[in-house]
């Protein structure tokens, strides 16, 4: 690793710890040339997920677009942002299981392997007004 102060490539690892719930390795390093310490982080680089459009072009997968689509589909429903993000995460995980490139139709609702149905019940008595069911 190159020292950020003297640009030397000679260093030693002083300490290594897991960070961010075990997803990242944090390393404290000491430069052998100037003696200063610095921190590096190592994380797994995920392969990019590509979306093949109908017209033939390819673009990187964008989870924000999935959330926006789900938000539009659930407009005027009592769905929280956490539920939207959780569902978008599940959709992305399911798509990554399909391979490095997926079609836009595979992302569409409900053609992915993860779908959610929001069933509205009459608001009478003690029954909830909305029930969220996850289907795999």
N, C-alpha and C positions, 0 to 999 in steps of 0.2 A: 504494500500500500504506500502511496506517495505521501510524504509529510506535507501538510498544507502550509507550513511556514518556510521550510528550507528546501522542499521538493526532493529530498533524499528518499530512496527506496528502501533504506535499511531501518527496520523497526522491529519491535517485539510486542507480543500480546501480553498485557499485564493482567487483564481480567476479561472473562467471557460470561455473559448472563443471557437468559431468555427474557424477551420483552414482548409486550403486546399479546399476552396470553399464549406465548410459545410460538408465535408466528414469525418473530424476528429474533435474531441473535445480535446482542449489543456487545461490542468489543472495545475495551480501552487499550489503546496502543501507546507505546513510548518510542519516539524517534531516537535511534542510536547515534545520530549525528549531532542534533541540537539539544536533545534531552527533553523536549516539550512533549506533552501528552495530548492525544486527540481521540475522539470516539468515532467508530464506524458502526454501521448497521447492515446486517445481511438479511435479505428476505428472498423467498422463492419468486422468481420471475415467471408469471403465468404466461402461457402462450396466448397471443391475441386471438380473440374470437371474431371471425369475419361474417358479415351478412351479405348473401348474394341476393341482389334485387331482381325483380322481374325483367327489367330492361337490360340486365347483364352486368351492370356495374357492381363493384364490391365496396363495402364500407365497414369500418370497425363497429363492433357491437356497442351500443350506448344504452346503459341501464336507465338513464334519465328519460329516454323515449318510451321505454316500457312502463315506467311509473306514470308518465303523462297519459299514455293510452289507457292504463287501468283507472287512473283518476277520471278520465273522460267517461269511461264505461260505468263508473260508480258514482257519477254526479248525482247530487241530492240524496245520497245514502250515507248513513252514519259509519263511515269507514275512516279510521285514523291513518295518519302518515306512517306510523310504525307498521300497520298492517300492509300498506302499499309497498313499503320498502322490503318487508319480509317476503311478500309474494314475488316482487321483482328479483330478489335474491334466489328464491326457489326456481324461478323461471330460468335465470342465468345458469344455475347449477345443472338443471336438466338439459339445457342447450349445450353446455360444455361436455356433457356425457355423450352428446350426439357427434362430436368431432370439432375440428378447428374451423369449419365453415358450415353455416346453416343458412337456410333460405328465410326470407322475410315471412313466408307463409307458416314456417315452423314457430315463429315468434308470436304469430297472431293468436287472438283469443277465440276459442279455447283450445286451439290445435296443439299447444305445447302439452307436455305430459303432466304439468301441474295446472290445476284449475280451481277456482273458488266460486262457490255459488252463494249469493246473498239472498236469503228468503225473507221477505217481509211478512210478518204476522200482524193480525189486527192488534192494536194496543188496548187490550182489555184485561183487567185483572192483574195478576202477577207475572204474566208471560212477557218475555222480552219482545221488543218491537223488531229486533233484527237478530238473526242467527247466522253465524259464519261457519261454513262447513268446508273443510279442505279435502279434496279428492286427489289421490295419486294414481 
